[in-house]
Amino acid sequence: MGLLDNKIAIVSGAAQGLGKSLAERLTKEGATVVAFDVQPSINNVFAGNTRIKPLIADVSKRADVEKVIATAIALGGIHVVVNNAGKWKKTPVTSTWEQALADWDEIMDTNFKGVMLLSRAAIPHMIKSGGGDIVNISTYYVLPARSDGTNPPDTDLYAASKWALNGFTDAWAKSLAQHKIRVNALCMGATDSPMLRGLFPDKKLPPEMAAMVMSPDAIAGQMIDLMRDGRTGENIGAWVGHPIELPPRKAAHLRMTD
Ligand SMILES: NC(=O)c1ccc[n+]([C@@H]2O[C@H](COP(=O)([O-])OP(=O)(O)OC[C@H]3O[C@@H](n4cnc5c(N)ncnc54)[C@H](O)[C@@H]3O)[C@@H](O)[C@H]2O)c1
């Protein structure tokens, strides 16, 4: 018996990288998954997996998100939302004003507004379904106690977009606890994905990174551990070179940054 037998999950940005692994892992726990992405390749990547319903959709567009929600409802409700779709971009603080504004729209529309759109559209249905989990895919940047000195200084907008998730994670965890909806964030360091590989020539990880980098499947395992554990309102770190396991539960006043 799986943790998510007869449950319906939604994963954004599922055509590759972390989202693909997260969607596949959810099906191994028994869930049926609406997996969507802006890339048309979403229609092919899960070929043969009858538990995955692929959709081309942009999480930053309300009409697309409504299509995703309607698809999940037709399957039987919504129990899990994984806000994974994300864009990473270098936006040095010295870049031009015009560049900064363009990058703001590109990054915030997906990383921040998209999380609001998808989650707020799903929450009423999650309440009707009796509760579940919202998992925000964040970054180790928001855990300064562990990442001090390592945050790339030229990714201020990306960093800000992920810090913004702290607000949603914390506020939703508190207000949705009464509906048995847990809200947490996974905040990992370097994880092997097309996004990470895109930072290097020929998309090849440097040997020292290749030896240590975390795998999307390992992070997917941590997500399932998190759901099984039942905690809410926490940013869960995963660190290159360390076991990918849940830390002890935190006291409420330490939850967000420790
Ligand atoms: N890979 C890492 O090292 C790492 C570390 C920390 C956090 N993250 C976060 O993990 C998440 C997944 O990253 P990844 O490394 O797998 O990246 P990736 O670029 O390989 O995959 C992201 C997917 O999201 C999709 N996407 C982008 N914008 C979208 C939109 N508006 N609507 C729908 N889909 C959209 C892309 O098409 C892509 O398939 C992101 O939120 C990222 O910020 C990644």
The ligand as a Gaussian input file, in Angstrom:
#p B3LYP/6-31G(d) Opt

LIG

0 1
 N       18.817000      21.997000      -9.738000
 C       19.234000      22.624000      -8.636000
 O       20.415000      22.587000      -8.271000
 C       18.228000      23.389000      -7.797000
 C       18.642000      23.829000      -6.528000
 C       17.735000      24.531000      -5.734000
 C       16.452000      24.749000      -6.177000
 N       16.061000      24.318000      -7.419000
 C       14.680000      24.561000      -7.823000
 O       14.104000      23.342000      -8.232000
 C       13.054000      23.574000      -9.175000
 C       13.266000      22.694000     -10.394000
 O       14.519000      23.018000     -10.944000
 P       15.341000      22.114000     -11.959000
 O       16.735000      22.203000     -11.534000
 O       14.686000      20.806000     -12.148000
 O       15.167000      23.054000     -13.247000
 P       14.918000      22.731000     -14.786000
 O       15.096000      24.041000     -15.500000
 O       15.768000      21.610000     -15.216000
 O       13.386000      22.333000     -14.799000
 C       12.380000      23.308000     -14.545000
 C       11.153000      22.980000     -15.363000
 O       10.177000      24.005000     -15.117000
 C        9.566000      24.333000     -16.360000
 N        8.997000      25.682000     -16.284000
 C        9.663000      26.868000     -16.252000
 N        8.791000      27.885000     -16.233000
 C        7.545000      27.338000     -16.257000
 C        6.247000      27.884000     -16.258000
 N        6.037000      29.220000     -16.234000
 N        5.191000      27.035000     -16.260000
 C        5.376000      25.699000     -16.274000
 N        6.599000      25.124000     -16.303000
 C        7.664000      25.937000     -16.282000
 C       10.685000      24.233000     -17.371000
 O       10.199000      24.135000     -18.699000
 C       11.413000      22.995000     -16.876000
 O       10.894000      21.815000     -17.474000
 C       13.105000      25.074000      -9.470000
 O       12.104000      25.735000      -8.735000
 C       14.489000      25.480000      -9.001000
 O       14.532000      26.846000      -8.644000
 C       16.927000      23.644000      -8.231000

